[in-house]
Amino acid sequence: MESATFPGAKGSFQVLTNHAPLISTLAHGKITYVSRAEGRRSLEVDGGVVEVLNNKISVLVERLISQ
């Protein structure tokens, strides 16, 4: 994963390689990520939680609206 952008509850934020650990709530909006294998992709979600730890991103969404 090159980068990921999330619709945080208090504004959008971006995560890059070697990002500091974090846990954040998500609002309604688009999660966009870029990888060498898949290029740019996005998902529209309606809330959730994201955790970033040791270059791994875990996302739990309340509702996936579209891919």
N, C-alpha and C positions, 0 to 999 in steps of 0.2 A: 504494500500500500504506500503510495507516494504522499497522499494527503486525504483528509476527510473534513467536510464542513457540516456542522450540525445546527439545527434551529434551537438553540438554548432557550430556556424559559426567560432569561434576562437579555437575550440577544444572541445572534449567531456567533459561532466560534469555529476556528480551524485547528485541526490536529495534524502535526507533521511527524516524521520519523524521530524517535528518541524524545518524544514529548513527555513532560512531567506527568506523573500519575494524577488522575482526576476522576471524579464522579460528578455527573451533572444531570439535572432533569431536562427533558426536551419538551418543546411546545409544538404546535401544529406548524408544519413546514417541510422543506426538502432536506434530506440527507444526501450529500453529493460526495462521491469518492473517486479517486483517480488511482489506477494501478497500471503497471506495465503490461500485464496480461490482458486486462479487460478495457483499458482506456478509461474514459469518463462515464460514470453511471450515476443515476439518482433514484431515490425512493421518496415518495411523499408519505409522511407519517402524521398521526394525530396524537402527539404526546409520547412519553416514555422516559427511559433512563439510559445513559451511556457511561461506560467505565473504560478508562484507558490505563493500562498497566503493562509494563515491560514490552512495549511495541505491539500489544494486542488490544484490539478494540472490541468490546462486547456491548451490544445494543439490545434492549428490551423495549419494544414499542407497544403502546396501548392498542393502536389500530394502524394497519398498513393501508393507505388509501390507493396508491398506484405505484407501478414500477416503470 
